[in-house]
Amino acid sequence: MTVRLAILGISGIAHHYVKTIRSMSGVMVAAAWGRSPERTSAFAQTHGIPRVASTLEAVLNDPDVDGVLILTEPARHIELATLALAHDKPMLIEKPLGVDLAACRQFAARAQSSPLPIGVVSPYRFNPILETIKQQLDALDPASPKLAQLTILWPRNREYYQQGSGWRAREGAVLINQGIHWLDAMNWFFGAPVRIEARSLSSREFLRCADSSAALIAYAHNATLLVAAGTFVAQKRPDELRIHHATGTFDYTRMAGPPPPRNLREKIARRLLGERIWPPALPDPMQRQLEDFIQAIQTHRPPKVTLAHGLLALEVALAASGLDGENRTG
């Protein structure tokens, strides 16, 4: 059985989804819908998508569409997810789940009784290195202290924040946009937080959201996470995660290996020094999540990353960005 998906929204990330799906077996992108018919037609032509839907209802009423990928800007996620739910369409929703926490909670409550596979994009749960760390964490004494340190430093300029509708400058705070996958991974490792303390700042005049955040997140069973994140830096650094425990440290950055060289000079220098230049080849976590979603449709089971996981990740990201007015979650 070939699973036929429809793409709702033709944002920049949609190109990556289509290319990934084309490399997979047992699935195809059968239709695309976007608010601009001209852009949607060009998108479909570029990627060989056989059908451009004239209306959203035409996609959702199509019995040949087995599921939808919701790839619009976040402010529209819940609106489209609500319509997909009403039409009994399995769905995978890009992160973050939404921007209105109350609306996201209402949708989750409405969908709770539905047997449909409903997932939220969080490919870090499919990262083989993080899977290994999760297994090793589970083997430790649950009551022993664990102290995690997470650093996320990405360069993001004015052009990045103002592209498209400009939603990133309004709603793309660093821990909601760049950091939410890591926060979901920490929920996976430690469970729901019991306390969050945060300080977030916007350092540039064109931003209405935080491009710098520091947070302390406490979990049950003596687990604590310290987060430092920002998009104000001039040069990207590899994300760093270290989890200290009674008998050692899980160091994600070391386990992942060095990043690829930035230029030929660095490549030659690192080779002369005998350093490993390329990290080991790993399965693409995004492809693995898509494969899981396809299998969930085929076998009528929940996906590995559920709607509840996506909602909790959003709640934590908002609290860690100082946007929920509370210090406590869970």
C-alpha positions in Angstrom: 0.0 0.0 0.0 1.4 3.4 -1.0 0.5 6.1 1.5 -0.6 9.2 -0.3 0.1 12.5 1.6 -1.0 16.0 1.0 1.2 19.0 1.9 -0.6 21.9 3.5 1.5 25.0 3.2 4.5 25.5 0.9 6.9 27.2 3.3 10.7 26.8 2.8 10.7 23.6 4.9 8.2 22.0 2.6 10.9 21.6 -0.1 12.9 19.5 2.3 9.9 17.3 3.2 9.1 16.6 -0.5 12.8 15.7 -1.3 12.9 13.4 1.7 9.7 11.7 0.9 10.8 11.1 -2.7 13.7 9.1 -1.4 11.4 6.8 0.6 9.4 3.8 -0.5 5.7 3.2 0.1 4.8 6.9 0.2 4.2 9.8 -2.2 3.1 13.4 -2.1 -0.1 13.3 -4.0 -1.3 16.8 -3.6 -0.3 20.3 -2.4 -2.2 23.2 -1.1 -1.1 26.8 -0.4 -2.7 30.2 -0.1 -1.1 31.4 -3.3 -2.3 29.3 -6.3 0.6 30.6 -8.4 3.3 29.7 -5.9 1.6 26.3 -5.2 1.6 25.5 -8.9 5.2 26.4 -9.2 6.1 24.3 -6.1 4.1 21.3 -7.5 5.8 21.6 -10.9 9.3 21.7 -9.3 8.7 18.6 -7.3 6.5 16.6 -9.7 3.4 16.6 -7.4 0.5 15.5 -9.6 -2.3 17.6 -8.0 -2.6 21.2 -6.9 -5.7 21.6 -4.8 -7.7 24.7 -5.5 -9.2 24.8 -2.0 -8.3 23.3 1.4 -11.6 21.5 1.5 -10.8 19.8 -1.8 -7.7 18.2 -0.2 -9.4 17.2 3.1 -12.5 15.8 1.3 -10.3 13.7 -1.1 -10.6 10.0 -0.1 -7.3 9.2 -1.9 -5.4 11.4 0.6 -4.3 9.2 3.5 -2.8 11.9 5.6 -1.6 15.5 5.7 1.6 17.3 6.6 0.8 20.7 8.1 3.7 23.0 7.1 2.3 26.5 7.3 3.6 29.2 9.6 2.8 28.3 13.3 -0.1 30.7 13.7 -2.1 28.6 11.3 -1.2 25.1 12.6 -4.2 24.7 14.9 -6.7 26.0 12.4 -5.6 23.5 9.8 -5.2 20.7 12.3 -8.8 21.3 13.5 -10.1 21.0 10.0 -8.0 17.9 9.3 -9.4 16.3 12.5 -13.0 17.1 11.4 -12.2 15.3 8.1 -10.6 12.3 9.8 -7.2 12.9 8.3 -4.1 11.6 10.1 -1.6 14.5 10.4 1.9 15.4 11.2 2.3 19.0 12.3 5.5 21.1 12.0 6.9 22.6 15.2 5.9 24.4 17.2 2.4 23.1 17.6 1.1 26.6 17.6 1.5 30.1 19.1 -1.7 30.3 21.1 -1.3 27.9 24.1 -5.0 27.9 25.0 -6.0 27.0 21.4 -3.4 24.2 21.4 -4.7 22.8 24.6 -8.3 23.0 23.4 -7.3 21.1 20.2 -5.5 18.5 22.2 -8.5 18.0 24.4 -10.8 17.7 21.3 -8.4 15.2 19.7 -7.9 13.0 22.8 -10.7 10.6 21.9 -9.7 10.4 18.2 -8.0 7.2 16.9 -6.3 9.2 14.2 -2.5 9.2 14.2 -1.6 12.8 15.1 2.0 13.7 15.5 4.2 16.8 16.0 7.6 17.1 14.3 10.4 16.4 16.7 13.1 14.4 14.9 15.6 14.5 17.9 13.7 11.5 19.3 14.9 9.6 16.2 18.5 10.7 16.5 20.5 7.5 17.1 23.0 9.2 19.4 20.2 10.6 21.6 18.5 7.2 21.5 21.7 5.7 22.9 21.8 8.3 25.7 18.2 7.7 26.5 18.9 3.9 26.9 21.9 4.6 29.1 19.9 7.1 31.2 17.2 4.6 31.8 19.8 2.1 33.1 20.9 4.5 35.8 19.4 4.7 39.3 16.3 6.8 38.8 16.9 8.7 42.1 20.6 9.6 41.4 21.2 13.2 40.6 21.6 14.3 36.9 22.7 17.7 35.8 22.3 18.5 32.1 23.9 21.5 30.4 22.6 22.6 27.0 24.0 25.3 24.8 22.4 26.4 21.5 24.1 29.3 19.6 22.9 30.0 16.0 23.5 33.1 13.8 20.2 34.5 12.6 20.1 37.9 10.9 17.5 40.4 10.0 16.8 38.8 6.7 16.1 35.5 8.3 13.6 37.0 10.8 11.8 39.1 8.2 11.4 36.6 5.4 7.9 35.4 4.5 5.2 37.0 6.6 7.8 38.0 9.3 6.4 35.5 11.8 9.8 34.6 13.1 10.5 38.1 14.3 7.2 38.1 16.2 6.8 34.5 17.4 10.2 32.8 16.7 11.9 33.1 20.1 15.0 31.0 20.2 13.7 28.3 22.5 10.4 28.1 20.6 11.9 28.0 17.1 15.5 26.7 17.3 15.4 25.1 20.8 12.1 23.3 21.0 13.4 20.0 19.6 16.0 19.9 22.4 13.4 20.7 25.0 11.3 17.9 23.8 14.3 15.5 24.0 14.8 16.6 27.6 11.1 15.8 28.3 11.8 12.4 26.7 14.8 11.9 29.0 13.4 13.2 32.3 9.6 13.6 32.0 7.6 16.7 32.5 9.3 19.6 34.3 8.2 20.5 37.8 9.7 24.0 37.8 11.1 26.5 35.3 12.9 29.7 35.9 13.9 31.8 32.9 15.4 35.1 31.7 14.9 36.0 28.0 15.9 39.2 26.1 15.5 40.7 22.7 18.7 42.3 21.6 17.8 43.8 18.2 15.4 46.5 17.3 13.7 44.6 14.6 12.7 41.7 16.9 9.6 41.3 19.0 10.7 38.0 20.4 13.7 36.8 22.4 16.9 36.0 20.7 18.6 35.2 24.0 17.4 32.9 26.7 18.8 31.3 29.9 16.7 28.8 31.8 16.9 26.5 34.7 14.5 23.6 34.4 13.9 21.1 37.2 12.4 17.7 36.7 11.4 15.0 39.2 13.9 12.5 40.5 16.8 15.0 41.0 17.2 15.9 37.3 18.1 19.5 36.4 18.7 21.2 33.1 20.7 24.5 32.5 19.9 26.1 29.1 21.8 28.9 27.3 20.5 29.7 23.9 20.8 32.6 21.4 20.6 33.6 17.8 22.6 36.8 18.1 26.0 35.2 17.5 28.1 35.8 14.3 29.0 32.2 13.7 27.2 28.9 14.4 28.5 26.6 17.0 27.6 22.9 17.3 24.8 22.4 19.8 26.3 21.1 23.1 24.6 18.8 25.5 26.3 17.2 28.5 24.5 15.2 31.2 26.5 14.6 34.3 25.6 11.8 36.6 27.2 10.0 39.6 29.5 7.8 37.5 30.3 9.9 34.5 29.1 12.2 31.7 27.0 11.7 28.6 28.6 14.1 26.1 26.4 14.4 23.0 28.8 16.7 21.2 31.7 14.3 21.6 29.5 11.3 20.6 28.4 13.1 17.5 31.9 13.9 16.4 33.4 17.1 14.9 31.3 19.2 12.5 32.3 19.1 8.9 35.1 21.5 8.0 33.9 24.9 6.9 36.4 25.3 4.1 39.3 23.6 2.2 41.9 25.3 4.5 40.3 23.8 7.6 39.9 20.5 6.0 43.6 20.3 5.1 44.7 21.5 8.5 42.5 19.0 10.3 43.8 16.2 8.1 47.4 17.1 8.7 46.7 17.0 12.5 45.2 13.6 12.1 41.8 14.7 13.3 38.6 13.0 12.2 37.1 15.2 9.5 33.7 13.7 8.9 31.3 12.5 11.6 30.0 8.9 11.2 27.1 8.6 8.8 23.8 8.5 10.7 20.3 7.8 9.5 18.4 11.0 8.8 16.2 11.7 11.9 13.6 13.5 9.9 13.3 10.6 7.5 13.0 8.2 10.4 10.1 10.3 11.9 8.3 10.4 8.5 8.7 6.6 8.3 7.2 6.3 11.7 4.3 8.5 10.7 3.7 6.4 7.6 3.8 3.2 9.6 1.4 4.7 12.1 -1.1 5.4 9.3 -0.7 1.9 7.9 -1.1 0.1 11.3 -3.6 2.5 12.9 -1.3 3.2 15.9 -0.1 6.4 17.5 3.1 7.9 16.2 6.2 7.9 18.4 6.0 11.6 18.9 2.4 12.3 19.8 0.2 15.4 20.0 0.7 15.3 23.8 4.5 15.4 23.4 4.2 18.4 21.1 1.9 20.2 23.5 4.2 19.6 26.4 7.3 20.8 24.4 5.4 24.0 23.6 4.4 24.6 27.2 8.0 24.1 28.3 9.4 26.3 25.5 7.0 29.1 26.3 7.8 28.9 30.0 11.5 28.8 29.4 11.1 31.9 27.2 9.2 33.7 30.0 6.0 33.8 28.0 3.4 31.9 30.0 3.5 34.1 33.1 4.2 31.0 35.3 7.2 29.4 36.8 5.6 25.9 37.2 4.4 23.4 34.6 3.3 19.8 34.9 
